[in-house]
Amino acid sequence: MTRKYPAHTFTFIEGYGDKWAIPAPADIYPTTGDLFSKFQAFMRHGNVTLAPDIQMGLFS
């Protein structure tokens, strides 16, 4: 059985560690099923400046 959870991000909260999940900002993360677009949004949101070389086919 496959479960689909709403998009969320984990935030470090003192006393909870990184176990605190909040909804992902809808204006930053696309709502499409395209995982590569979501990955790119995550990299921008996290200010990753040196992105790894990833082939789009891995997300299909």
Biopython code that builds the backbone (N, CA, C, O; Angstrom):
import numpy as np
from Bio.PDB.StructureBuilder import StructureBuilder

atoms = [
    (1, "MET", "N", (0.839, -1.181, 0.000)),
    (1, "MET", "CA", (0.000, 0.000, 0.000)),
    (1, "MET", "C", (0.885, 1.246, 0.000)),
    (1, "MET", "O", (1.793, 1.371, 0.822)),
    (2, "THR", "N", (0.618, 2.150, -0.913)),
    (2, "THR", "CA", (1.380, 3.385, -1.015)),
    (2, "THR", "C", (0.593, 4.503, -0.347)),
    (2, "THR", "O", (-0.592, 4.694, -0.620)),
    (3, "ARG", "N", (1.261, 5.233, 0.525)),
    (3, "ARG", "CA", (0.623, 6.367, 1.182)),
    (3, "ARG", "C", (1.192, 7.652, 0.619)),
    (3, "ARG", "O", (2.392, 7.756, 0.367)),
    (4, "LYS", "N", (0.326, 8.623, 0.423)),
    (4, "LYS", "CA", (0.773, 9.931, -0.038)),
    (4, "LYS", "C", (0.542, 10.918, 1.088)),
    (4, "LYS", "O", (-0.585, 11.108, 1.546)),
    (5, "TYR", "N", (1.609, 11.535, 1.522)),
    (5, "TYR", "CA", (1.542, 12.536, 2.572)),
    (5, "TYR", "C", (1.699, 13.909, 1.950)),
    (5, "TYR", "O", (2.373, 14.051, 0.930)),
    (6, "PRO", "N", (1.090, 14.920, 2.544)),
    (6, "PRO", "CA", (1.298, 16.275, 2.020)),
    (6, "PRO", "C", (2.779, 16.641, 2.082)),
    (6, "PRO", "O", (3.512, 16.174, 2.955)),
    (7, "ALA", "N", (3.200, 17.471, 1.155)),
    (7, "ALA", "CA", (4.600, 17.909, 1.145)),
    (7, "ALA", "C", (4.919, 18.599, 2.461)),
    (7, "ALA", "O", (4.131, 19.406, 2.955)),
    (8, "HIS", "N", (6.063, 18.282, 3.021)),
    (8, "HIS", "CA", (6.469, 18.868, 4.300)),
    (8, "HIS", "C", (7.983, 18.973, 4.373)),
    (8, "HIS", "O", (8.704, 18.306, 3.631)),
    (9, "THR", "N", (8.444, 19.812, 5.268)),
    (9, "THR", "CA", (9.873, 19.948, 5.513)),
    (9, "THR", "C", (10.119, 19.739, 7.001)),
    (9, "THR", "O", (9.236, 19.968, 7.827)),
    (10, "PHE", "N", (11.304, 19.311, 7.324)),
    (10, "PHE", "CA", (11.667, 19.112, 8.727)),
    (10, "PHE", "C", (12.495, 20.299, 9.184)),
    (10, "PHE", "O", (13.413, 20.741, 8.493)),
    (11, "THR", "N", (12.160, 20.800, 10.344)),
    (11, "THR", "CA", (12.827, 21.967, 10.915)),
    (11, "THR", "C", (13.401, 21.592, 12.264)),
    (11, "THR", "O", (12.766, 20.874, 13.036)),
    (12, "PHE", "N", (14.601, 22.075, 12.553)),
    (12, "PHE", "CA", (15.204, 21.801, 13.849)),
    (12, "PHE", "C", (14.569, 22.708, 14.893)),
    (12, "PHE", "O", (14.598, 23.932, 14.764)),
    (13, "ILE", "N", (14.002, 22.109, 15.919)),
    (13, "ILE", "CA", (13.401, 22.829, 17.043)),
    (13, "ILE", "C", (14.084, 22.342, 18.321)),
    (13, "ILE", "O", (14.160, 21.139, 18.574)),
    (14, "GLU", "N", (14.572, 23.271, 19.109)),
    (14, "GLU", "CA", (15.247, 22.914, 20.361)),
    (14, "GLU", "C", (14.347, 22.007, 21.194)),
    (14, "GLU", "O", (13.187, 22.330, 21.451)),
    (15, "GLY", "N", (14.889, 20.887, 21.604)),
    (15, "GLY", "CA", (14.143, 19.927, 22.402)),
    (15, "GLY", "C", (13.466, 18.844, 21.571)),
    (15, "GLY", "O", (13.109, 17.789, 22.094)),
    (16, "TYR", "N", (13.289, 19.104, 20.281)),
    (16, "TYR", "CA", (12.667, 18.128, 19.391)),
    (16, "TYR", "C", (13.644, 17.616, 18.331)),
    (16, "TYR", "O", (13.348, 16.643, 17.637)),
    (17, "GLY", "N", (14.782, 18.248, 18.203)),
    (17, "GLY", "CA", (15.726, 17.862, 17.155)),
    (17, "GLY", "C", (15.147, 18.199, 15.793)),
    (17, "GLY", "O", (14.530, 19.248, 15.609)),
    (18, "ASP", "N", (15.349, 17.300, 14.841)),
    (18, "ASP", "CA", (14.818, 17.536, 13.497)),
    (18, "ASP", "C", (13.532, 16.753, 13.274)),
    (18, "ASP", "O", (13.212, 16.394, 12.140)),
    (19, "LYS", "N", (12.805, 16.489, 14.327)),
    (19, "LYS", "CA", (11.578, 15.691, 14.234)),
    (19, "LYS", "C", (10.334, 16.555, 14.070)),
    (19, "LYS", "O", (9.220, 16.034, 14.126)),
    (20, "TRP", "N", (10.491, 17.835, 13.873)),
    (20, "TRP", "CA", (9.364, 18.738, 13.760)),
    (20, "TRP", "C", (9.094, 18.980, 12.278)),
    (20, "TRP", "O", (9.921, 19.580, 11.592)),
    (21, "ALA", "N", (7.962, 18.527, 11.781)),
    (21, "ALA", "CA", (7.623, 18.694, 10.367)),
    (21, "ALA", "C", (6.588, 19.802, 10.208)),
    (21, "ALA", "O", (5.631, 19.894, 10.976)),
    (22, "ILE", "N", (6.796, 20.629, 9.211)),
    (22, "ILE", "CA", (5.840, 21.682, 8.896)),
    (22, "ILE", "C", (5.459, 21.552, 7.420)),
    (22, "ILE", "O", (6.241, 21.034, 6.623)),
    (23, "PRO", "N", (4.267, 22.017, 7.054)),
    (23, "PRO", "CA", (3.890, 21.947, 5.631)),
    (23, "PRO", "C", (4.889, 22.721, 4.773)),
    (23, "PRO", "O", (5.360, 23.792, 5.156)),
    (24, "ALA", "N", (5.197, 22.165, 3.619)),
    (24, "ALA", "CA", (6.105, 22.847, 2.691)),
    (24, "ALA", "C", (5.390, 24.068, 2.117)),
    (24, "ALA", "O", (4.211, 23.984, 1.773)),
    (25, "PRO", "N", (6.079, 25.193, 2.009)),
    (25, "PRO", "CA", (5.447, 26.396, 1.459)),
    (25, "PRO", "C", (4.977, 26.159, 0.024)),
    (25, "PRO", "O", (5.776, 25.814, -0.846)),
    (26, "ALA", "N", (3.694, 26.343, -0.215)),
    (26, "ALA", "CA", (3.113, 26.084, -1.535)),
    (26, "ALA", "C", (3.665, 27.017, -2.605)),
    (26, "ALA", "O", (3.688, 26.662, -3.783)),
    (27, "ASP", "N", (4.110, 28.212, -2.203)),
    (27, "ASP", "CA", (4.642, 29.147, -3.196)),
    (27, "ASP", "C", (6.069, 28.794, -3.611)),
    (27, "ASP", "O", (6.586, 29.361, -4.574)),
    (28, "ILE", "N", (6.712, 27.865, -2.899)),
    (28, "ILE", "CA", (8.083, 27.467, -3.222)),
    (28, "ILE", "C", (8.126, 26.106, -3.907)),
    (28, "ILE", "O", (8.882, 25.906, -4.858)),
    (29, "TYR", "N", (7.316, 25.177, -3.423)),
    (29, "TYR", "CA", (7.338, 23.812, -3.946)),
    (29, "TYR", "C", (6.175, 23.574, -4.894)),
    (29, "TYR", "O", (5.025, 23.826, -4.537)),
    (30, "PRO", "N", (6.460, 23.089, -6.101)),
    (30, "PRO", "CA", (5.385, 22.836, -7.066)),
    (30, "PRO", "C", (4.471, 21.710, -6.587)),
    (30, "PRO", "O", (4.908, 20.784, -5.904)),
    (31, "THR", "N", (3.214, 21.805, -6.951)),
    (31, "THR", "CA", (2.246, 20.790, -6.540)),
    (31, "THR", "C", (2.102, 19.679, -7.577)),
    (31, "THR", "O", (1.294, 18.768, -7.401)),
    (32, "THR", "N", (2.870, 19.748, -8.642)),
    (32, "THR", "CA", (2.815, 18.708, -9.664)),
    (32, "THR", "C", (3.493, 17.441, -9.141)),
    (32, "THR", "O", (4.180, 17.472, -8.120)),
    (33, "GLY", "N", (3.297, 16.353, -9.834)),
    (33, "GLY", "CA", (3.925, 15.099, -9.458)),
    (33, "GLY", "C", (5.354, 14.974, -9.962)),
    (33, "GLY", "O", (5.972, 13.919, -9.816)),
    (34, "ASP", "N", (5.881, 16.031, -10.549)),
    (34, "ASP", "CA", (7.221, 16.014, -11.122)),
    (34, "ASP", "C", (8.267, 16.108, -10.006)),
    (34, "ASP", "O", (8.514, 17.187, -9.468)),
    (35, "LEU", "N", (8.874, 14.978, -9.667)),
    (35, "LEU", "CA", (9.831, 14.941, -8.565)),
    (35, "LEU", "C", (11.078, 15.764, -8.837)),
    (35, "LEU", "O", (11.662, 16.319, -7.906)),
    (36, "PHE", "N", (11.499, 15.856, -10.092)),
    (36, "PHE", "CA", (12.697, 16.633, -10.408)),
    (36, "PHE", "C", (12.460, 18.116, -10.118)),
    (36, "PHE", "O", (13.345, 18.795, -9.597)),
    (37, "SER", "N", (11.275, 18.619, -10.453)),
    (37, "SER", "CA", (10.944, 20.024, -10.155)),
    (37, "SER", "C", (10.938, 20.263, -8.653)),
    (37, "SER", "O", (11.397, 21.304, -8.182)),
    (38, "LYS", "N", (10.419, 19.300, -7.904)),
    (38, "LYS", "CA", (10.403, 19.425, -6.446)),
    (38, "LYS", "C", (11.827, 19.407, -5.901)),
    (38, "LYS", "O", (12.150, 20.152, -4.976)),
    (39, "PHE", "N", (12.668, 18.567, -6.467)),
    (39, "PHE", "CA", (14.065, 18.506, -6.044)),
    (39, "PHE", "C", (14.764, 19.839, -6.307)),
    (39, "PHE", "O", (15.494, 20.342, -5.453)),
    (40, "GLN", "N", (14.536, 20.409, -7.494)),
    (40, "GLN", "CA", (15.145, 21.693, -7.822)),
    (40, "GLN", "C", (14.660, 22.787, -6.867)),
    (40, "GLN", "O", (15.447, 23.631, -6.440)),
    (41, "ALA", "N", (13.372, 22.774, -6.534)),
    (41, "ALA", "CA", (12.825, 23.753, -5.589)),
    (41, "ALA", "C", (13.462, 23.580, -4.217)),
    (41, "ALA", "O", (13.765, 24.563, -3.541)),
    (42, "PHE", "N", (13.663, 22.336, -3.806)),
    (42, "PHE", "CA", (14.301, 22.062, -2.517)),
    (42, "PHE", "C", (15.730, 22.608, -2.495)),
    (42, "PHE", "O", (16.165, 23.183, -1.497)),
    (43, "MET", "N", (16.448, 22.427, -3.589)),
    (43, "MET", "CA", (17.822, 22.915, -3.664)),
    (43, "MET", "C", (17.855, 24.441, -3.583)),
    (43, "MET", "O", (18.721, 25.004, -2.913)),
    (44, "ARG", "N", (16.918, 25.117, -4.259)),
    (44, "ARG", "CA", (16.852, 26.585, -4.183)),
    (44, "ARG", "C", (16.463, 27.028, -2.773)),
    (44, "ARG", "O", (17.067, 27.949, -2.222)),
    (45, "HIS", "N", (15.461, 26.379, -2.192)),
    (45, "HIS", "CA", (14.975, 26.745, -0.859)),
    (45, "HIS", "C", (16.076, 26.557, 0.189)),
    (45, "HIS", "O", (16.169, 27.336, 1.138)),
    (46, "GLY", "N", (16.896, 25.540, 0.020)),
    (46, "GLY", "CA", (17.985, 25.281, 0.956)),
    (46, "GLY", "C", (19.260, 26.041, 0.647)),
    (46, "GLY", "O", (20.282, 25.835, 1.302)),
    (47, "ASN", "N", (19.207, 26.922, -0.352)),
    (47, "ASN", "CA", (20.365, 27.728, -0.764)),
    (47, "ASN", "C", (21.582, 26.876, -1.101)),
    (47, "ASN", "O", (22.713, 27.240, -0.776)),
    (48, "VAL", "N", (21.346, 25.745, -1.749)),
    (48, "VAL", "CA", (22.454, 24.888, -2.181)),
    (48, "VAL", "C", (23.108, 25.558, -3.379)),
    (48, "VAL", "O", (22.458, 25.773, -4.402)),
    (49, "THR", "N", (24.380, 25.888, -3.260)),
    (49, "THR", "CA", (25.068, 26.606, -4.327)),
    (49, "THR", "C", (25.842, 25.686, -5.264)),
    (49, "THR", "O", (26.074, 26.042, -6.420)),
    (50, "LEU", "N", (26.239, 24.529, -4.795)),
    (50, "LEU", "CA", (26.955, 23.576, -5.630)),
    (50, "LEU", "C", (26.101, 22.316, -5.746)),
    (50, "LEU", "O", (26.270, 21.359, -4.990)),
    (51, "ALA", "N", (25.187, 22.338, -6.705)),
    (51, "ALA", "CA", (24.247, 21.228, -6.877)),
    (51, "ALA", "C", (24.960, 19.995, -7.422)),
    (51, "ALA", "O", (25.859, 20.120, -8.253)),
    (52, "PRO", "N", (24.571, 18.813, -6.968)),
    (52, "PRO", "CA", (25.163, 17.590, -7.502)),
    (52, "PRO", "C", (24.700, 17.352, -8.936)),
    (52, "PRO", "O", (23.652, 17.851, -9.347)),
    (53, "ASP", "N", (25.462, 16.611, -9.672)),
    (53, "ASP", "CA", (25.111, 16.279, -11.058)),
    (53, "ASP", "C", (24.155, 15.086, -11.010)),
    (53, "ASP", "O", (24.570, 13.952, -10.769)),
    (54, "ILE", "N", (22.879, 15.360, -11.241)),
    (54, "ILE", "CA", (21.849, 14.316, -11.173)),
    (54, "ILE", "C", (21.150, 14.231, -12.510)),
    (54, "ILE", "O", (20.803, 15.251, -13.106)),
    (55, "GLN", "N", (20.942, 13.009, -12.984)),
    (55, "GLN", "CA", (20.264, 12.778, -14.241)),
    (55, "GLN", "C", (18.760, 12.769, -14.014)),
    (55, "GLN", "O", (18.271, 12.111, -13.095)),
    (56, "MET", "N", (18.023, 13.497, -14.850)),
    (56, "MET", "CA", (16.572, 13.580, -14.690)),
    (56, "MET", "C", (15.910, 12.209, -14.720)),
    (56, "MET", "O", (14.889, 12.024, -14.058)),
    (57, "GLY", "N", (16.434, 11.263, -15.441)),
    (57, "GLY", "CA", (15.836, 9.941, -15.558)),
    (57, "GLY", "C", (15.715, 9.216, -14.232)),
    (57, "GLY", "O", (14.900, 8.303, -14.101)),
    (58, "LEU", "N", (16.514, 9.605, -13.244)),
    (58, "LEU", "CA", (16.444, 8.962, -11.932)),
    (58, "LEU", "C", (15.148, 9.292, -11.222)),
    (58, "LEU", "O", (14.765, 8.587, -10.288)),
    (59, "PHE", "N", (14.467, 10.337, -11.635)),
    (59, "PHE", "CA", (13.228, 10.783, -10.976)),
    (59, "PHE", "C", (11.975, 10.296, -11.668)),
    (59, "PHE", "O", (10.873, 10.639, -11.240)),
    (60, "SER", "N", (12.101, 9.518, -12.710)),
    (60, "SER", "CA", (10.898, 9.082, -13.434)),
    (60, "SER", "C", (10.460, 7.701, -13.004)),
    (60, "SER", "O", (9.466, 7.183, -13.512)),
]
sb = StructureBuilder()
sb.init_structure("model")
sb.init_model(0)
sb.init_chain("A")
sb.init_seg("    ")
for serial, (resi, resn, name, xyz) in enumerate(atoms, 1):
    if name == "N":
        sb.init_residue(resn, " ", resi, " ")
    sb.init_atom(name, np.array(xyz, "f"), 0.0, 1.0, " ", f" {name:<3s}", serial, name[0])
structure = sb.get_structure()
